[in-house]
Amino acid sequence: MSVCPSCEEPLEESDRFCGACGYDLSSAPLAPVPDDRPASATTPPVPDAGPDASVEWPAAAGPSSGDSSDTPAPVHLPTDLEGTDSGGGELPTSGVRFDGVPDAPGTPDEVAEGDFPLAAPDPRTATPEEIEAATPPAGTKLCVACRAGQVDADGYCENCGHAQPRERDHMEQELGAVAAVSDRGLRHHRNEDAFAISSAALPDGSPAVVAVVCDGVSSATRPDDASLAATRAANESLHESLPRGTHPQQGMHEAIVAAAEAVNALAEEPATAREHKPHQNAPACTFVGSVVTRELLVVGWVGDSRAYWIPDDRSAPAARLTEDDSWAAQMVAAGLMSEAEAYADERAHAITGWLGADAYELEPHTASFKPDRPGVVVVCTDGLWNYAEAAEQMAQVVPADAATRPLHAAQVLVGHALDGGGHDNVTVAVLPFPGAWQGAGSA
């Protein structure tokens, strides 16, 4: 057939149904095969059905014939249907419970075996007695959102399902003579900075205060692990060398070497791990640290994390104690660009020195000073100094009582970076220098 017998839609040879009306072509009579032979005089002509010819369909039966088109379908309730459960028992007829199975016989006030406890009460509407009854044992971590549900091992609240902040998203620590604060910032999904603060005893019994701050290189693999490993290794190294009588500047040099070895060890992964990610680079981080004794101030660094000296007397000049290992610093040192031009360039923060297995060459920088007046040392990552780059700008941000309230000063500095945009992780340590001795200079 070349056209559909029903709607005369053109057909193709392989069609079994009409593409326009869906007519079943297999039930249509085969079209006559054309005969090229001349017609015989005895061949009777095929009668034409004519335009008025049509199929006679039977008339629809009336209501008395059993037609149910106008009769509504019967309504069946679930309780009208008989059935059994998978075990062959009768189905329950009571409503579905959402608070557990019914109480066990004889123990109406106790949770039946196999039941699950109800959700924690809403702290906005619950009575103090209900909240106290639902309070978990001491030491259990509570949700920061609802303050009622317990936090599971995956870091989610079992009551409201709220994801809990990571432990390193915001960290604060204060010792007697040093404090540090680290924050994830407003743009990063995790905190890749780390710090370590402590105090050690020198051979003469006098204290030495230690602060180490590391900034993970975001373009490297596992930058958060690199910064954490570096701070821990450097802190342990200083605690071993200072009590032995090692000069603090030499101890800082050894601490940087120990930190570099700890970061390098992270790159020693199994061969199978490299097969899945063959193009990933080694973990890396920057480093800045400071040791403060009664008369000496020592700093050490690799990368672009910085240390600032801020005197208590703000009429005295502040100073930056470190020089960046960065493209901008190289341009300024070579006299090719001014400091303002270099740090305005998009390549300014490209670092030329870091801790990591793929570093060009480890060059620990150390320096020691003997301030002639009291003040504080601000040790920080670029997440802070991006918003207070010059020493004079940093001095304006540091609170006047930083020497007596180092934690508050660190909190203020982190807040300043967050108010400025918080584009990076922010970490800062504040070390008060008690030096009231005169006649000092750089050592």
Disulfide bonds with the S-S distance in Angstrom:
none
